[in-house]
């Protein structure tokens, strides 16, 4: 965390570095490195968080993360358009052991 910004660092699918900052309470952020040029986050409630990755003013990837009310299950849903312009979607579910 840098001030009131969450700083995210990672690696893209193609192996290139990704680094961006988003406000801790949600809103527009900025990409420092990576294939996108803008990022925006929003906390829906205590259990739900969304983030969008934009390029050229268009949202390319939308990510939604939901923790179950009992805190035992995390569901991540990702929808977007890949580099070839084809739509994709994924759902990943993790259960606490």
C-alpha positions in Angstrom: 0.0 0.0 0.0 1.3 3.4 -1.0 -0.7 6.1 0.9 -4.3 5.4 0.2 -3.4 3.3 -2.9 -3.2 -0.5 -3.1 -0.2 -1.4 -5.3 -0.6 -4.7 -7.2 2.4 -6.4 -8.8 2.3 -9.6 -10.9 3.0 -11.3 -14.2 0.7 -11.3 -17.2 -0.1 -14.5 -19.1 2.6 -13.7 -21.7 5.2 -13.4 -18.9 5.5 -9.6 -19.0 5.4 -7.7 -15.7 2.3 -6.0 -14.5 2.1 -3.2 -11.9 -0.7 -0.9 -11.0 -2.2 1.2 -8.2 -5.9 1.5 -7.2 -7.5 3.5 -4.4 -8.0 1.5 -1.3 -11.6 2.6 -1.1 -12.3 2.0 -4.9 -12.2 4.3 -7.9 -9.9 5.0 -10.8 -6.3 3.8 -10.6 -3.4 3.8 -12.9 -1.2 1.2 -14.6 2.6 1.6 -14.0 3.5 -1.3 -16.3 1.4 -3.8 -18.3 -0.8 -4.2 -21.3 -3.7 -2.0 -20.0 -3.8 1.7 -19.6 -6.4 2.2 -16.9 -7.9 0.3 -13.9 -10.9 0.9 -11.8 -12.0 -0.8 -8.6 -15.2 -0.9 -6.6 -16.1 -2.4 -3.3 -19.8 -3.6 -3.6 -20.1 -4.7 0.1 -18.0 -6.4 2.8 -17.9 -9.6 0.7 -17.7 -8.4 -2.9 -15.1 -6.5 -4.8 -14.9 -5.7 -8.6 -12.1 -4.4 -10.7 -12.0 -3.5 -14.4 -9.0 -3.3 -16.7 -9.3 -0.8 -19.6 -7.4 -0.1 -22.8 -8.2 2.8 -25.1 -11.2 3.7 -22.9 -12.8 0.3 -23.3 -13.1 -2.2 -20.5 -11.2 -5.3 -21.6 -11.4 -7.5 -18.5 -13.9 -7.4 -15.6 -13.0 -9.3 -12.4 -15.5 -10.0 -9.5 -14.4 -11.6 -6.2 -17.0 -12.7 -3.7 -16.3 -14.2 -0.2 -19.2 -16.3 1.1 -21.0 -14.9 4.3 -19.4 -17.8 6.3 -16.0 -16.9 5.0 -15.3 -20.4 3.8 -15.6 -20.0 0.0 -14.1 -17.5 -2.4 -15.5 -17.2 -5.9 -13.6 -15.3 -8.6 -15.4 -14.6 -11.9 -13.5 -13.1 -14.9 -15.0 -11.9 -18.2 -13.4 -10.1 -21.0 -11.8 -10.0 -24.5 -8.5 -11.6 -25.2 -5.7 -10.1 -27.3 -7.2 -11.6 -30.5 -10.6 -9.9 -29.7 -12.3 -13.2 -28.7 -14.6 -13.1 -25.6 -13.6 -15.3 -22.6 -15.0 -16.1 -19.2 -13.7 -18.0 -16.2 -15.0 -19.0 -12.7 -12.7 -20.2 -10.0 -13.9 -21.4 -6.6 -11.8 -21.9 -3.6 -12.9 -23.5 -0.4 -11.2 -23.1 3.0 -10.0 -26.4 4.4 
